[in-house]
Amino acid sequence: MDHIPILNLKPQLAALRGEIQSAMDEVLDATAFINGPAVRAFESAAAEYLGVRHAVGLNSGTDALVIGLRALGIGPGDEVITSPFSFFATAESISAVGATPVFVDIDEESFNIDVSLIEAAITERTKAILPVHLFGRPAQMDALLALARTNGLTVLEDCAQSIGARYGSGADDAPRQTGSLGDAGAFSFFPTKNLGAYGDGGLFVTDSDELAQTARKLSNHGSIERYRNEILGYNSRLDSLQAAVLNVKLPHLDTWNNARRAVAGRYGELLGDIPGVLTPEITPGHVFHQYTVRLTEVDPDGGRDRVVERMSAAGVSAMVYYPLPQDELPVYAGRFPACPVSHRLGSQVISLPIWPELEGETQARVAQALAQAL
Ligand SMILES: Cc1ncc(COP(=O)(O)O)c(C=O)c1O
């Protein structure tokens, strides 16, 4: 039997290959490789889809965070509150602008920052909160934004894993896209993301004219007008070939995200009765970039890793996002107070194969491999 990968991008490519090739051919024919019409078209389509006034195409999600933080005026001496349980680019971007990440522990149900712990972490130096909508599940933005407002902090959302996810609490409060809730949002188009390019790509979004103008300037060597460089910036633009791919894919994103939610629902049924497996809640706005369960009864010292090895031997890939919270990575180790929940979850989490076209029969094999490995 075939090995089941963690992600299979081939069905999506097979369905769209002709359209993607024509869109790429258009870029080749126009020889407009940087900042061409495909980039402008994608920026306006993305802004409309996300419900924001401005979208600035960039080189990567990491650059969207770095440029976003700089546009918000964050730099040396400032503190930025964020989640320890994320990919390193989150904290790395804070350090890259010379600021200090302040890690606030997570809520074990959602894997996202525990908003009830934020207030105690605010100091005179705190300038911003950088929530991560991890695995595609929106963080608790109502409470987080209220805290930010009361304390005069700006909010930059890390939406690298959450494109298309919606957040809204009340009945008459229509759910809004992540990235449109705070002052600004940062997205990634790394190929494995829910909206993936065929190389690196990112996007900075905001409703503020000023922030958008600064982000665009920063992305282009600090200049809007050619050869009039006003500030020190970067070379970080979304290239036209990636924008061409994204233009074809964006109209399908909601369908793919709905399919991911259906896959998650089926996993919930298949895994719900296995003792020691805690499955994630299926919330309506969750876009399941990852389907991540907790193995609550394994030995914290390597038990989970042995489960992953056994599953692999049975022909099923499973991944661990993330074995070490950011504060415990070698680059930061020993510099920050412990975050016990995120530390514990780091030894329990396991992400299972998920992609929109994943079939029920394959999921049943995954569930069986997990049950046997346990
Ligand atoms: C939560 C998070 N933030 C930031 C990034 C950085 O995005 P990129 O790889 O496009 O630089 C990623 C993804 O790789 C991510 O998962």
PDBQT file of the ligand as one rigid body, heavy atoms in Angstrom, charges set to zero:
ROOT
HETATM    1  C1  LIG A 401       3.094  30.869  12.224  1.00  0.00    +0.000 C 
HETATM    2  C2  LIG A 401       4.058  31.236  11.140  1.00  0.00    +0.000 A 
HETATM    3  N1  LIG A 401       4.556  32.479  11.107  1.00  0.00    +0.000 NA
HETATM    4  C3  LIG A 401       5.383  32.869  10.121  1.00  0.00    +0.000 A 
HETATM    5  C4  LIG A 401       5.771  32.017   9.111  1.00  0.00    +0.000 A 
HETATM    6  C5  LIG A 401       6.736  32.495   8.090  1.00  0.00    +0.000 C 
HETATM    7  O1  LIG A 401       6.281  32.411   6.777  1.00  0.00    +0.000 OA
HETATM    8  P1  LIG A 401       7.292  32.217   5.580  1.00  0.00    +0.000 P 
HETATM    9  O2  LIG A 401       7.759  30.799   5.581  1.00  0.00    +0.000 OA
HETATM   10  O3  LIG A 401       6.497  32.556   4.366  1.00  0.00    +0.000 OA
HETATM   11  O4  LIG A 401       8.425  33.170   5.766  1.00  0.00    +0.000 OA
HETATM   12  C6  LIG A 401       5.260  30.702   9.106  1.00  0.00    +0.000 A 
HETATM   13  C7  LIG A 401       5.535  29.724   8.062  1.00  0.00    +0.000 C 
HETATM   14  O5  LIG A 401       6.384  29.254   7.568  1.00  0.00    +0.000 OA
HETATM   15  C8  LIG A 401       4.396  30.302  10.146  1.00  0.00    +0.000 A 
HETATM   16  O6  LIG A 401       3.886  29.062  10.189  1.00  0.00    +0.000 OA
ENDROOT
TORSDOF 0
